[in-house]
Amino acid sequence: MTALKTRIGLGAGLVVALVGVTNLQARPAADELVRECELAIGVERVPVQAEPIAIPVRHSAALGDSVAISLPDESKVRVMGAARAGEDEPQTLRVLLNTSEAVAGTYAIVVGDGQTECKGTIQVGGEGGN
């Protein structure tokens, strides 16, 4: 009788373990837990120029204190820094860009804090020979 109870106990234990593993696999990956939001670039075009330029970038969701900003390498636009615009412009960053070697075109821009990822597009150069 003890052997039968042991077998039933082991079998139940295996079922519980299997259900636990299945539940772990069914959870979304950490990357899927990132909230998404949109960006609105405060200028129509960013000029290609020797001097750095600060542009306003508004995000549709709140971001934490530490943000990362990225553009594709092929744009050759370099992010030099970012700062909160202030109370008069909520959810807006002033992003300082170096466009001295930029390639004209439309590019994806991503701003994120690890929990929220905001995406938009930015137009670099174009009219006027830039």
N, C-alpha and C positions, 0 to 999 in steps of 0.2 A: 504494500500500500504506500509505503514511503517512497519507493522508486517511482510509482505512478504520480504522486504529488510533485516530486522533483521534476519529472518530465513535463507535467502541466505547467509548473512554475517557469521552467526554462523556455517552453513554447510561448507563454504569455510575455515573458521578458523579451524574446526575439521580436514579437509582434509590436510591442511598445517601442523598442529600439528602431525597428523598420519605419514605423509611423513618425518617429522623431526625425530620422534622417530624411524622409520624404518631405516633411514640413520645412526642414532647413533648405532643401533644394528648391522648394516652391516659392520661397521668399525672393523679392526682387533684389538684384545686385545693388551694391552701394551706389554705383553710378546712376541707377535708375531713380534713386531717392533725391537726386538733385532737382530743385525746382527750376523751372525755366521762366524767363521774362524777356521783354523786348527792350531794345535800345532805340532812342531817337537822337540822331546826330544834329546838333544845333546849327550846322552850316550846310549849304547845298554841296559845296566842293571844298576840299582841302588843297590849297595850292602847293605845288612843288617849289620850294624856296630854300635859300641858304639858312635863314633864321628859323629857329624852332617856332611853332605855332601852338597856341592853346585853344582847344575847341570844347564847347559844352556838350556833354553826353548825358542824356537823361535816361534813367532806368525805371521800368514800370513796377519793380518790386524793391523792397528795402534790401540793402546789402550791408554786410558787416564792416568792421573798421579796416580790415586788410583785404584789398582786392587785387586781382591779377588781370591785366589787359593784354589781349593778344590779337595780332593781325598775321596773315600769312607771310611767310618769309619772302615769297616772290614779290610782294608789294614794296619791299625795301623801306617801309615806313617803320621807324623805331619809336617806341614809347619811352619817353624820358621821365615821366612821372605823372601823378594824378593827385588831385586834392578835391575835397568836398567844396562845392560852389558856395555854400552858406545857407542860412535860414531863408533868405529871400528866394532861393531856387532849390526846393526840396528834391531829393532823389536825383541830384545832378552832380556830375563830376566835371572838373576842368582837367582835361587830358592834354598834356604837353607832348607834342609829336615832333620828331625830326624827320622832315620830308626832303632833305637836301639831295638824297639819292633815290627818291621814290620813283616807282614806275606807275604811270597813269593807268587808271582802271577802277573798277568797282570791286571792293573786297569785303569779306566778312570780318566783323570785329566782335570779339567776345570779352565780356567783363564778368568776372565771377569771384565769389568769396569762399568757394568750397561747398556751400550749401545751396546757393542760387547761381544760375548761369544765365546771363542776359546776352542776347544775340541781336545783331543788326548789320547794316551794310554802310559802308563809307565810300564816297566817290573821291578819288585822288586825281588831281590834275585835270586836264581836259581843255576846256575853252581857253582861248588866249595863248595857246602854245604851251601851257603848263601840263 
